Amino acid sequence: MKFRKSNTLGRPYANGENIIKQGDSGDYLFVIQQGKVEIIDESGDKEIKLAELGKSEFFSEMGLFEKDVRSCTV
């Protein structure tokens, strides 16, 4: 078996692909290595863009501290 040396962790996501979904459970955080993500609130009748994050920013950190469901979709 060959192992590829890599300086990155995680995996790439396609444009428009959900990384986490509001209402799902989770206990880890994500650090953006490249590109941008949108933080979306889907709790009402329509989606509301709350923020846009880019390289070196992180999200989903509350999953490390609280045993609760995701509050937004990313």
N, C-alpha and C positions, 0 to 999 in steps of 0.2 A: 504494500500500500504506500502510495506517495502522499506526502503532506506538502501543501503549498505554503510558503512563508508569506505572511500577511501582516500588515500594520493596522488592520482594521478589525473590528468586531461587528457582529450583527449581520444584517443582510440588506440588500437594496430593495426599495419599494418602487413600483411603477407610478407614474403620474396619475393622480386620481384614486389610487388604492388607499383604503382605510388601513391605518396602522393599529389604532385602537378604536373601539366603538363605544359610544355613550351607553351606560347601563351594564357593560361587561365588567367582570372582576379582573383584578390584576395586582401584582405585588412587585413590580419592577419599573425602572425609568428608562427613558430613551434619550440619547445624546445625538444630535444631528451632526453627521460628519460632512455632508454636502447637500446642497439644495435647500428647499424651504418646505414648511408644512403650514397648514391652516388649522387653527383651533376653532371648532364649530360646536355651537349649542343647538341641539335638536329637541329640546324639551317642549317647545311650543308647536304651533301649526306650520312654522317655517324654520329653515335653517338660518342661524345668525352667526356670522363670522366674528369671533371675539378677538383674534390675534393672528399674526403671521410670525413664525419663528424661522431662524436660519442657522447657518453653520456655527457650531460650538454651543448653541443654546440647547436646553433640555426641557422635557415635559414628562408628565405622568409620575412626578416625584411623590405625590400624595399617596400613591399605592404602596410606597415603602413604609409609611407611618400609620395609615388608617386601613382598616379592613372594611372597605366600602367599595361600591361600584364606581366605574369611571364617570366623571361628571361631564365630559365632552367627547366628541369624536375628533380624531386627528387623522 
